Amino acid sequence: MSKAKANNFISVFVPVYNGEKYLSELIESVLNQELPAGYSLEFIMIDSGSTDSSVDIIETYGDKIKFSEIPNKEFGHGKTRQRAAELARGEYILFLSQDATPSSYRWVINMLEPFYISDRVGCVFGRQIPRPNSVPTIKREVATTFAGLGAPDSLTIHREQSLVDGNPMNSLNTFFSDVNSAVRRDLLLGEVPFRDVKYAEDQALAEDMQKKGYLKAYSVAGSVWHSNEYTTSEYLKRKFDEYTGLQESTSYYSEPSIKNLTLGWIRPTIQDYKFLRRDPDYSKKQKLKWVILSPLYNINMQRGKFASLKFYKDKKSSEKYSLEQSRKK
């Protein structure tokens, strides 16, 4: 990491759309962050047509936030984040989703620390801690995913190929989430911009970073409170979008499986029940509710995944057929 210059900035960007529930606590946490010596905070928010009180909340902070609005039809997960990078002055840009609240006043410092390891570190993602009373299926998924990525206080380096001989590494090294991330701004404005894609723009960025020879890092201490609050039907759509985005934006590919569709919900539901039994955050009444709903969440997870994989397979088959027909003409 380069030495700080006078009036150098670290930028934080949050895209907003009907995010009133956690917006105030997020803003307060960001504005009260401890910063590295020689740096000032630049806080950027772009709202894409909120109809709740989000805009009113943001405007109460005046010039502490560089705020702008765009029509909802102009929003894109990759496009809007790239727009923020072009607006920003920071040497580094930290990205948060509107429902992710930094868990400590040292979040910025902890997220920037991996950049001190090497100039080859291009992007960093941080830990997500599920909110106490979130949907158990989602809470368990978030908790177990991030628990397996690194020990407490560790900094983990991910790479596509061995640094010694170029041998391919585990495909899981492409995992990345801009719910809570940090990226070198010079790379976003140069050789590794966000792709303008509908979904999985974060995983696509991580893949692009590594293909260009940069390293991705994970900071356990750079944590935020976050867990999506989906209904069962919203969770179905989320999983469809997630797997469709992964296939369209990255090298991920998997065959749709009838076996997983019909039986794949059973094991995670059992895991949910075990998780519920030992989790003290839920009341007895809440536990009964989630015992009933957990199977529906896990069934919809498999339905969304299957529909996405089948959709993508059919799409690729159709494109291949069209190409073969055009060659015959």
Beta strands, then each sheet from edge to edge (+ up, - down):
strand 1: 8-16
strand 2: 39-47
strand 3: 66-69
strand 4: 92-96
strand 5: 101-102
strand 6: 121-129
strand 7: 155-158
strand 8: 180-184
strand 9: 215-225
sheet 1: 3+ 2+ 1+ 4+ 8- 6+ 9+ 5-
sheet 2: 3+ 2+ 1+ 4+ 8- 6+ 9+ 7-
end
